[in-house]
Amino acid sequence: MGAPEIIKQHLIDPEICIRCNTCEDTCPIDAITHDSRNYVVKADVCNACNACLSPCPTGAIDNWRTMLKGQAYPIEEQLLWDELPAEVPLPAADLDAAGTDEAVRADTAAAADESGVTVQAVETSLHTSSRAPWSAAHPYANLHGVRAPVTATVAGNYRLTAEDASSDIHHIVLDFGTHFFPVLEGQAIGILPPGSDAAGKPHYIRMYSIASPRDGERPGYNNLALTVKRVEEDHDGNPVRGVASNFLCDLAKGDTVQVVGPFGTTFLMPNHREASIMMVCTGTGSAPMRAMTERMRRNMEHFGGRRMLFFGARNARELPYFGPLLKLPRDFLDIHFAFSRDAEVPRRYVQDAIREASAGVAALLADPHGHVYICGLKGMEEGVLSAFGEVCAAASQSWPQLEATMRSEGRLHIETY
């Protein structure tokens, strides 16, 4: 009989997974699959390349168990999980029979102390950087999980878009009272909707980017803001009632919300004075951009670089924060709107606006202190990056080289959904 083979089985934590499909999209060998409830990893396919680790917004993907290969958790069992199984140390006899090295033995010993297995994330093949800007503040992450959420109180909830607009987008302020919940611009929080799904299981968390700066929507108070679009149809246009978005948009002042997080350690803004920032967004992708803009507006003496914003929407009535943006001084923020469904102007997308502002865009991309943030619908990503390529080519610059440099230096950040 041959010696047993020991593996580190890659698992996804169903408690903090937000079912965003990022891991499945990222995996280069199709080792990840899902059903209507859970995302899971195929033990017989996964090669531990770690390409999926950095893009995961919550860290749910970064879980490992030291297992006998013949006893690896099958897909069918993983799909039924509501939480990860506890780490169980392997018997010494199995370790001896397998001839395992000290590293595996150390992992197994750690399991007995319930410390789990930590795997270092590696650079992924995606366009976005897997590290934060060098000057970014240190983020706190995963302070509160689903088993110990924080209760926040609604301090305000108002509609951002026009009453007759097809998009119902709200600005919601949450007060954390005396709870310690530090956040940075670019981070996100998880919302636990009340109730259960059709199978009688608790709703999984939904993640929302923070729309206020680190010192709060109201400086000096322990609060933050979200930008939430009420979901009333799916991607195919079929009627559907979004569980979390409708719950949030219907909240009244004084209502309470269960919050987990914060999440995110890379989509952070630089803090050195020379930094220049380009922000490209659509719809509720404006949330982190508003947070960064407010941070810079409140601390203008600390930010001396250029600031550009490319903001896309169907029309002005469906563009969140349109009014306040118009009031910002032009020398503070160079704003370029792009409206795709406005009867009074030709159809225009953010990539078109980028091409029209090619001189400024090329200069910022070539700036060693230039940082780019892209957030919004996934369909915008390809068009924006293509526009960068055209702008750079016209300026006798190589976008592939610039992109590689920006990624390696933590200066290109993309969050699309």
C-alpha positions as CSV (number, residue, x, y, z in Angstrom):
1,M,0.0,0.0,0.0
2,G,1.4,3.4,-1.0
3,A,2.0,6.2,1.5
4,P,-1.0,8.6,2.0
5,E,-0.7,11.9,0.1
6,I,-1.3,15.1,2.1
7,I,-2.6,18.3,0.5
8,K,-3.5,21.8,1.6
9,Q,-7.1,21.9,0.4
10,H,-8.3,25.3,-0.8
11,L,-11.7,26.3,0.6
12,I,-14.0,29.3,0.5
13,D,-15.7,30.6,3.6
14,P,-19.4,30.7,2.9
15,E,-20.0,33.0,5.9
16,I,-18.2,36.0,4.4
17,C,-18.3,35.2,0.7
18,I,-20.5,37.8,-1.1
19,R,-21.0,35.6,-4.2
20,C,-19.5,38.3,-6.5
21,N,-18.0,35.6,-8.9
22,T,-14.6,37.3,-8.9
23,C,-12.8,34.1,-7.9
24,E,-14.4,32.0,-10.6
25,D,-13.7,34.7,-13.2
26,T,-10.1,34.9,-12.1
27,C,-9.1,31.2,-11.8
28,P,-7.0,30.3,-14.8
29,I,-7.8,26.6,-14.7
30,D,-11.6,26.6,-13.8
31,A,-11.0,25.1,-10.4
32,I,-13.9,27.1,-8.9
33,T,-17.6,26.5,-9.4
34,H,-20.9,27.5,-7.7
35,D,-24.5,26.8,-7.3
36,S,-27.3,29.1,-6.2
37,R,-25.9,29.3,-2.7
38,N,-22.1,28.6,-2.4
39,Y,-18.8,29.1,-4.3
40,V,-16.5,26.1,-3.9
41,V,-13.0,24.9,-5.0
42,K,-12.4,21.6,-6.8
43,A,-9.7,19.8,-4.8
44,D,-8.7,17.7,-7.8
45,V,-8.2,20.7,-10.0
46,C,-6.8,23.5,-7.8
47,N,-3.0,23.8,-8.2
48,A,-2.6,26.5,-5.5
49,C,-1.5,29.1,-8.0
50,N,-3.2,31.8,-5.7
51,A,-4.4,33.9,-8.6
52,C,-7.8,34.2,-7.0
53,L,-6.5,35.4,-3.6
54,S,-5.8,39.1,-4.1
55,P,-8.9,40.0,-6.1
56,C,-11.3,38.6,-3.4
57,P,-12.8,41.6,-1.7
58,T,-13.6,39.9,1.6
59,G,-10.8,37.4,2.0
60,A,-13.3,34.5,2.0
61,I,-11.2,32.8,-0.7
62,D,-8.1,32.5,1.6
63,N,-8.8,29.4,3.6
64,W,-6.8,26.1,3.6
65,R,-7.0,22.8,5.4
66,T,-4.3,20.2,5.7
67,M,-5.9,17.0,4.6
68,L,-5.3,13.5,3.4
69,K,-5.9,13.7,-0.3
70,G,-8.3,10.7,-0.2
71,Q,-10.4,12.5,2.5
72,A,-10.6,15.9,0.8
73,Y,-14.0,17.6,1.1
74,P,-16.0,16.8,-2.1
75,I,-17.8,19.6,-4.1
76,E,-21.2,18.1,-3.1
77,E,-20.4,18.5,0.6
78,Q,-18.9,22.0,0.2
79,L,-22.1,23.3,-1.5
80,L,-24.1,22.4,1.6
81,W,-21.9,24.4,4.0
82,D,-23.1,27.4,6.0
83,E,-19.7,27.7,7.6
84,L,-16.2,26.2,7.2
85,P,-15.5,23.0,9.1
86,A,-13.0,23.2,11.9
87,E,-9.4,22.4,11.2
88,V,-8.6,18.9,12.4
89,P,-4.9,17.9,13.0
90,L,-3.8,14.8,11.2
91,P,-2.8,11.8,13.2
92,A,1.0,11.5,13.7
93,A,0.8,8.0,12.1
94,D,-0.5,9.5,8.9
95,L,2.2,12.2,8.9
96,D,4.9,9.5,9.4
97,A,3.5,7.3,6.7
98,A,3.4,10.2,4.3
99,G,6.9,11.2,5.1
100,T,5.8,14.8,5.5
101,D,8.3,17.6,5.8
102,E,8.5,20.0,8.8
103,A,6.4,22.7,7.0
104,V,3.4,20.4,6.8
105,R,3.9,19.2,10.4
106,A,4.0,22.8,11.5
107,D,0.7,23.5,9.7
108,T,-0.8,20.5,11.4
109,A,0.4,21.6,14.8
110,A,-1.1,25.0,14.1
111,A,-4.4,23.4,13.4
112,A,-4.4,22.0,16.9
113,D,-4.1,25.6,18.1
114,E,-7.0,26.6,15.7
115,S,-4.7,29.1,13.9
116,G,-5.4,27.7,10.4
117,V,-3.2,28.0,7.4
118,T,-2.1,31.3,5.9
119,V,-1.0,31.5,2.3
120,Q,0.8,34.5,0.9
121,A,-1.1,36.2,-1.9
122,V,0.7,36.6,-5.2
123,E,0.4,39.1,-8.1
124,T,-2.5,38.1,-10.3
125,S,-3.0,38.3,-14.0
126,L,-5.8,40.9,-13.7
127,H,-5.2,44.5,-14.7
128,T,-5.6,45.8,-11.1
129,S,-2.7,46.0,-8.7
130,S,-2.6,43.6,-5.7
131,R,-1.0,46.1,-3.4
132,A,-1.9,49.5,-2.0
133,P,0.0,52.7,-2.8
134,W,3.2,53.0,-0.8
135,S,2.0,56.1,1.0
136,A,-1.5,54.8,1.9
137,A,-2.6,54.7,5.5
138,H,-2.7,51.3,7.2
139,P,-6.2,49.7,6.8
140,Y,-8.0,47.8,9.4
141,A,-9.8,44.8,7.9
142,N,-12.2,42.0,9.0
143,L,-12.6,43.4,12.5
144,H,-16.2,42.2,12.7
145,G,-17.4,38.9,11.2
146,V,-20.9,37.5,10.7
147,R,-20.9,35.9,14.1
148,A,-20.2,39.2,15.8
149,P,-21.6,42.0,13.6
150,V,-21.7,45.7,14.7
151,T,-25.1,47.4,15.1
152,A,-25.2,50.7,13.3
153,T,-28.0,53.2,13.4
154,V,-29.4,55.1,10.4
155,A,-28.6,58.8,10.8
156,G,-29.9,59.8,7.4
157,N,-31.3,58.3,4.1
158,Y,-32.2,60.4,1.1
159,R,-32.6,59.8,-2.6
160,L,-29.8,61.2,-4.8
161,T,-31.3,60.7,-8.3
162,A,-34.3,62.7,-9.6
163,E,-37.8,61.4,-8.6
164,D,-38.6,60.6,-12.2
165,A,-35.3,58.9,-13.0
166,S,-35.3,55.2,-13.7
167,S,-32.4,54.7,-11.2
168,D,-33.3,55.0,-7.5
169,I,-30.0,55.7,-5.8
170,H,-29.8,56.6,-2.1
171,H,-27.2,58.3,0.2
172,I,-27.4,56.5,3.5
173,V,-25.5,57.5,6.6
174,L,-24.8,55.0,9.4
175,D,-23.8,55.9,12.9
176,F,-21.7,53.4,14.8
177,G,-22.0,55.1,18.2
178,T,-19.3,53.8,20.6
179,H,-18.3,50.9,18.4
180,F,-14.7,50.9,17.1
181,F,-15.1,50.7,13.3
182,P,-12.2,52.6,11.6
183,V,-12.3,52.8,7.8
184,L,-10.4,54.3,4.9
185,E,-11.4,55.7,1.6
186,G,-11.7,52.8,-0.9
187,Q,-12.8,50.2,1.7
188,A,-16.2,48.6,1.9
189,I,-18.5,47.2,4.6
190,G,-20.8,44.1,4.6
191,I,-24.5,44.4,5.3
192,L,-26.4,41.5,6.8
193,P,-30.0,41.7,5.5
194,P,-32.6,40.4,8.0
195,G,-34.6,37.3,7.4
196,S,-33.9,34.2,5.4
197,D,-33.7,33.1,1.7
198,A,-36.0,30.7,0.0
199,A,-34.1,27.7,1.5
200,G,-34.7,29.1,5.0
201,K,-31.0,30.0,5.4
202,P,-29.8,33.5,6.6
203,H,-29.1,35.9,3.8
204,Y,-25.4,36.1,3.0
205,I,-23.6,39.5,3.3
206,R,-23.8,42.1,0.6
207,M,-20.8,44.5,0.3
208,Y,-21.0,48.2,-0.3
209,S,-18.2,50.7,-0.9
210,I,-17.9,53.5,1.6
211,A,-18.8,56.9,0.2
212,S,-17.4,59.1,3.0
213,P,-13.8,59.9,4.1
214,R,-12.0,58.4,7.0
215,D,-13.2,61.0,9.4
216,G,-16.8,60.3,8.6
217,E,-19.7,61.8,6.7
218,R,-19.8,64.4,9.5
219,P,-16.2,65.0,10.7
220,G,-15.6,64.1,14.3
221,Y,-18.5,61.7,14.5
222,N,-18.3,57.9,14.3
223,N,-20.3,57.5,11.1
224,L,-19.9,56.7,7.4
225,A,-22.0,56.9,4.2
226,L,-23.0,54.4,1.5
227,T,-24.3,54.9,-2.1
228,V,-26.9,52.3,-2.7
229,K,-29.0,51.7,-5.9
230,R,-32.3,50.0,-5.4
231,V,-32.2,46.8,-7.5
232,E,-35.5,46.1,-9.2
233,E,-34.4,44.1,-12.2
234,D,-31.6,41.6,-13.0
235,H,-28.9,41.9,-15.7
236,D,-31.4,40.6,-18.3
237,G,-34.0,43.2,-17.4
238,N,-36.3,40.8,-15.6
239,P,-38.1,42.0,-12.5
240,V,-36.4,41.1,-9.3
241,R,-36.3,42.6,-5.8
242,G,-32.8,43.0,-4.5
243,V,-32.7,41.8,-0.9
244,A,-30.1,44.1,0.6
245,S,-30.6,47.2,-1.7
246,N,-34.3,47.4,-1.0
247,F,-33.8,46.8,2.7
248,L,-31.3,49.7,2.8
249,C,-33.2,52.1,0.6
250,D,-36.3,51.6,2.7
251,L,-34.6,52.3,6.0
252,A,-35.8,55.3,8.1
253,K,-33.8,57.4,10.5
254,G,-33.3,55.5,13.7
255,D,-33.5,52.0,12.2
256,T,-30.6,49.7,12.8
257,V,-28.4,47.6,10.5
258,Q,-26.1,44.7,11.1
259,V,-22.6,45.5,9.7
260,V,-19.5,43.4,9.2
261,G,-16.0,44.3,8.0
262,P,-14.5,46.6,7.0
263,F,-13.0,45.0,3.9
264,G,-10.3,45.9,1.5
265,T,-6.6,46.5,1.8
266,T,-5.5,47.7,-1.7
267,F,-8.0,50.0,-3.2
268,L,-6.7,52.9,-1.1
269,M,-5.7,56.4,-1.9
270,P,-2.1,57.7,-1.6
271,N,-1.2,60.2,1.1
272,H,1.9,61.9,-0.2
273,R,1.6,65.5,-1.5
274,E,3.0,64.8,-5.0
275,A,0.3,62.2,-5.8
276,S,-2.0,62.8,-8.8
277,I,-5.3,60.9,-8.9
278,M,-7.5,59.9,-11.8
279,M,-10.9,58.5,-11.0
280,V,-13.1,56.8,-13.5
281,C,-16.6,55.6,-12.5
282,T,-20.2,54.9,-13.4
283,G,-23.3,54.9,-11.2
284,T,-22.7,53.7,-7.7
285,G,-19.1,53.1,-8.5
286,S,-18.9,56.8,-7.5
287,A,-18.9,55.8,-3.8
288,P,-15.2,55.4,-3.3
289,M,-14.5,58.4,-5.6
290,R,-16.7,60.6,-3.4
291,A,-14.8,59.4,-0.4
292,M,-11.5,60.2,-1.9
293,T,-12.7,63.6,-3.3
294,E,-14.1,64.6,0.1
295,R,-10.8,63.5,1.8
296,M,-8.9,65.8,-0.6
297,R,-11.3,68.6,-0.3
298,R,-11.1,68.7,3.5
299,N,-7.3,68.5,3.4
300,M,-6.4,70.5,0.3
301,E,-3.1,71.6,1.8
302,H,-1.9,68.0,1.8
303,F,-2.7,67.1,-1.8
304,G,-0.7,69.1,-4.4
305,G,-1.1,66.8,-7.5
306,R,-3.6,66.8,-10.3
307,R,-7.1,65.5,-9.8
308,M,-9.3,64.2,-12.6
309,L,-12.7,62.6,-12.6
310,F,-14.5,60.8,-15.4
311,F,-18.1,60.1,-14.4
312,G,-20.6,58.2,-16.6
313,A,-24.4,57.8,-16.3
314,R,-27.4,57.6,-18.5
315,N,-28.1,61.3,-18.0
316,A,-27.6,64.0,-15.4
317,R,-30.8,63.1,-13.5
318,E,-29.5,59.6,-12.9
319,L,-26.0,60.7,-11.8
320,P,-25.5,60.6,-8.1
321,Y,-23.9,63.7,-6.5
322,F,-24.3,65.7,-9.7
323,G,-25.3,68.9,-8.0
324,P,-22.5,68.9,-5.4
325,L,-19.9,68.0,-8.1
326,L,-20.9,71.1,-10.1
327,K,-20.1,73.3,-7.2
328,L,-16.5,72.1,-6.8
329,P,-13.9,74.6,-8.1
330,R,-12.5,73.6,-11.5
331,D,-9.0,74.0,-10.2
332,F,-9.7,71.5,-7.5
333,L,-11.2,68.7,-9.6
334,D,-11.1,68.4,-13.4
335,I,-14.5,66.8,-14.0
336,H,-15.6,65.1,-17.3
337,F,-19.2,63.8,-17.4
338,A,-20.3,61.2,-20.0
339,F,-24.0,60.7,-20.6
340,S,-25.1,57.8,-22.7
341,R,-28.9,58.3,-22.7
342,D,-29.4,62.1,-22.9
343,A,-31.7,63.3,-25.7
344,E,-30.0,66.7,-25.7
345,V,-26.4,65.5,-26.3
346,P,-24.7,62.8,-28.4
347,R,-24.3,59.5,-26.7
348,R,-21.0,59.4,-24.8
349,Y,-19.2,57.0,-22.5
350,V,-16.4,57.5,-20.0
351,Q,-13.9,56.1,-22.5
352,D,-15.0,58.8,-25.0
353,A,-14.4,61.5,-22.4
354,I,-10.9,60.0,-21.7
355,R,-10.0,60.3,-25.4
356,E,-11.2,63.9,-25.5
357,A,-9.0,64.8,-22.5
358,S,-6.1,62.9,-23.9
359,A,-3.4,65.4,-23.1
360,G,-4.2,65.5,-19.4
361,V,-4.7,61.8,-19.3
362,A,-1.4,61.0,-21.0
363,A,0.4,63.3,-18.6
364,L,-1.1,61.7,-15.5
365,L,-0.5,58.2,-16.7
366,A,3.1,59.0,-17.4
367,D,3.5,60.7,-14.0
368,P,5.4,58.4,-11.6
369,H,3.2,59.8,-8.8
370,G,0.0,59.2,-10.9
371,H,-2.7,56.9,-9.5
372,V,-5.7,55.5,-11.3
373,Y,-9.0,54.2,-9.8
374,I,-11.7,52.6,-11.9
375,C,-15.0,51.5,-10.3
376,G,-18.4,50.6,-11.8
377,L,-20.0,48.1,-14.1
378,K,-17.7,45.4,-15.4
379,G,-18.5,46.3,-19.0
380,M,-16.7,49.6,-18.7
381,E,-13.3,48.1,-17.9
382,E,-12.3,47.0,-21.3
383,G,-13.3,50.3,-22.9
384,V,-11.4,52.4,-20.4
385,L,-8.2,50.4,-20.7
386,S,-8.5,50.5,-24.5
387,A,-8.8,54.3,-24.3
388,F,-5.7,54.5,-22.2
389,G,-3.9,52.5,-24.8
390,E,-5.0,54.9,-27.6
391,V,-4.1,58.0,-25.5
392,C,-0.7,56.7,-24.7
393,A,0.0,55.7,-28.3
394,A,-0.9,59.2,-29.5
395,A,1.6,60.5,-27.0
396,S,4.3,58.1,-28.1
397,Q,4.0,56.2,-24.8
398,S,3.6,52.4,-24.3
399,W,0.5,51.7,-22.3
400,P,1.4,48.0,-21.7
401,Q,4.7,49.2,-20.1
402,L,3.0,51.9,-18.1
403,E,0.3,49.5,-16.9
404,A,2.8,46.9,-15.7
405,T,4.7,49.6,-13.8
406,M,1.6,51.0,-12.3
407,R,0.4,47.6,-11.2
408,S,3.7,46.7,-9.6
409,E,3.8,50.0,-7.7
410,G,0.2,49.9,-6.5
411,R,-1.0,52.7,-8.7
412,L,-3.7,51.1,-10.8
413,H,-6.8,49.9,-9.0
414,I,-9.9,48.5,-10.6
415,E,-13.1,47.3,-8.9
416,T,-15.9,46.4,-11.4
417,Y,-19.0,44.3,-10.9
